[in-house]
């Protein structure tokens, strides 16, 4: 897969993992409208590409993401004054689209967080499947101190942390260090520094390579239940998907069970095993 060129983000594909770096280091990787548009474009490509198993978010320099770019809001104000009545709405709502696209991605989404993860950066962390935070990580929802609500972020933070914790963070513009984030399960793992974070990331990606991509995508959708199906409807869908894993043309279930019986890696893990043998 040839990746397009971007201006606000950097990306590369390595062994079926898409690494995305928020690349506005001069403003602590704050998100402007252009960055959000680029992220939506790239994630849409990734979600529809069978070569990609996982997506990893990182920040350039010493911070993950300082939230929305306040200067970009001035551009929305200018458009509003020129008669574009929905300028502020569009500016804000597009970020919600990014969060939903990330949360509902069939790929496994991982964030490696060092330094600031504020506002929109906090929201992006909340929609990831697995979060590694260093002890230098600093999470906060400062929106109300700017006279703004965390409009697109709020529902995703509630889903991640629960209503009680989110109320305190959002209503009082609260902040968390890496250890506190780990304690309340915002982070899945706490590491001493970025090097340890990269080592853990490599370990988790190796773990993921053992899992069938189709089964992983189905599992994630069942856990999230994005269509808010009733329990009975969700269980019916789960049974249909379970059956399909055996009966479809390229059956992961048949390959996986056969590989287990034959004491060999299944085909989706074979390439990873071969690379490891070559490196050894």
Buried (B, 14 or more C-beta within 10 A) or exposed (E): EEBEEBEBBBBEBEEBBBBBBBBBEEBBBBBBBBBBBBBBEBBEBBBEBEEBBBBBBBBBBEBBBBBBBBEBBEBBEEBBEEEEEEBBEEBBEBBBBBBBBBBBBBBBBBBBBBBBBBBBBBBBBBBBBBBBBBBBBBBBBBBEEEEBEBEBBBBBBBBBBEEEBBEEBBEEBBBBBBEBBBEBEBBBBBBEEBEBBBEBBEEBBEEBBEBBBBBBBBBBBBEBEEEEBEEEEBEEBBEEBEEBBEEEEEBBBEBBEEBEEEEEBBBBBEEBBEEEEEEE
